[in-house]
Amino acid sequence: PHIYGVLINETQRRGSQPPTFAPLGGVRVTLRTEDGKRLETKTDEKGNFHFENLEKKRYTLDLPLPGWSFETNPRVGPVLDLTTQPCAQYYGYMREDKSSSP
């Protein structure tokens, strides 16, 4: 079983202009199992990441990026279940949290 996905930076623009999207490279992505095991990787220059040869378990995805908010596909969420399927894909959009800036 394996998990793969992509992380994208969504930049909100002012006025009626649409947001821009850019891949987030070099971001640490961590999977945690229910029994506490941790696996880590980093996104490539296109924002892609993957974990291969995983056990048939449930995994929680962690993206520790202080100052950023994270939004995912609501059909997936941060828990990825490989107990009933051989593969899970994950797509997430990240936004810099401007509300905490001075």
C-alpha positions, 0 to 999 in steps of 0.5 A: 500500500502507498499514499501520495499527494501534492501540496499547493500554496494558494495566494489570495489576491485583492479585488476580483482577481483569482488566486494564484497557485504554486507548488510547495517544495521542501515541506516536511510531511509526517504520517503517524499510525494509531500505535505511534509510529512516525514516517517522514518525507519531504515534498519535491519541487512540484509539491508532490510527496509519496510513502510506499510499502506501507502496512495496512493501517490508518495513518494521520497526516501532519503538516507542521507549518507555523503561520500557515492554515491548511485546507484539504479535500473534505472527502479525504481529511487528515486520516488516510485508511489503508486497511480496506484499500491499497492506495490513498491520495491526498491534495491540500492547499495551504495559505499563509495566515495573514491574520496573525501578522502585525 
